[in-house]
Amino acid sequence: MDQLTDESKFILTQFFLADPLSEQPRVHQKKKEKSKGTVLKELDTLIHDFKEKELEIDLFPYEEAATYLRKLKGNDAYLVFLDELLAPY
């Protein structure tokens, strides 16, 4: 997980929080059950939408997060990554 920038980690975290805008965000238990494929699909859709709408946004952290998820081999590696990512919440 050290390979990800803080911004990429923050972006991934948003997919699992109940209220990302809260001052004290917490993990939504149902969202924590999302599979790697589901998160990747949501992330890819978000990237595609940003490109389609030609928003002036740095897509590198989003693409970095997607690439990192794709490189995780197996469900166990994904679950370990998820536990580390969401530990502060």
C-alpha positions in Angstrom: 0.0 0.0 0.0 3.0 2.3 0.4 3.1 2.5 -3.4 -0.1 4.6 -3.4 0.0 8.4 -2.9 -2.1 9.8 -0.1 -4.4 11.3 -2.6 -5.1 7.9 -4.2 -5.7 6.3 -0.8 -8.1 9.1 0.0 -10.0 8.6 -3.3 -10.3 4.8 -2.6 -11.5 5.5 1.0 -14.4 7.6 -0.3 -16.0 4.4 -1.8 -16.4 2.9 1.6 -17.5 5.7 3.9 -21.1 6.3 5.1 -20.7 10.1 4.9 -17.4 11.1 3.3 -18.1 14.8 4.0 -18.6 14.3 7.8 -16.0 15.7 10.2 -15.8 12.2 11.6 -16.4 9.9 8.7 -17.0 6.2 9.4 -16.9 3.1 7.3 -20.3 1.9 6.1 -20.4 -1.8 6.8 -22.3 -2.8 3.7 -19.9 -0.7 1.5 -17.0 -2.5 3.1 -18.3 -5.7 1.6 -17.8 -4.4 -1.9 -15.7 -6.7 -4.1 -12.6 -5.5 -5.8 -14.4 -5.8 -9.2 -17.2 -3.6 -8.0 -14.8 -0.9 -6.7 -12.8 -1.0 -9.9 -16.0 -0.7 -12.0 -17.1 2.4 -9.9 -13.7 3.9 -10.2 -13.4 3.3 -13.9 -16.9 4.8 -14.4 -15.8 7.9 -12.4 -12.6 8.3 -14.5 -14.6 7.9 -17.7 -17.2 10.4 -16.6 -14.5 12.9 -15.7 -12.9 12.5 -19.1 -16.2 12.7 -21.0 -17.2 15.9 -19.2 -13.7 17.3 -19.9 -13.4 18.4 -16.3 -10.1 20.1 -15.4 -9.1 17.6 -12.8 -5.9 15.6 -12.2 -6.8 12.1 -13.1 -3.5 10.6 -12.0 -4.5 9.6 -8.5 -7.7 8.0 -9.8 -5.8 6.1 -12.5 -3.1 5.1 -10.0 -5.7 3.7 -7.6 -7.3 1.7 -10.4 -3.9 0.3 -11.5 -3.0 -0.6 -7.9 -6.3 -2.5 -7.4 -5.8 -4.4 -10.7 -2.4 -5.5 -9.5 -3.7 -7.0 -6.3 -3.8 -10.8 -6.8 -6.6 -12.7 -5.2 -9.3 -11.8 -2.7 -7.0 -12.2 0.3 -4.6 -9.5 -0.9 -7.6 -7.2 -1.5 -9.0 -7.8 1.9 -5.6 -7.1 3.6 -5.3 -3.9 1.6 -8.9 -2.9 2.5 -8.2 -3.5 6.2 -5.1 -1.3 6.1 -6.8 1.4 4.1 -9.8 1.6 6.4 -8.0 1.1 9.7 -8.1 4.8 10.6 -11.8 4.8 10.3 
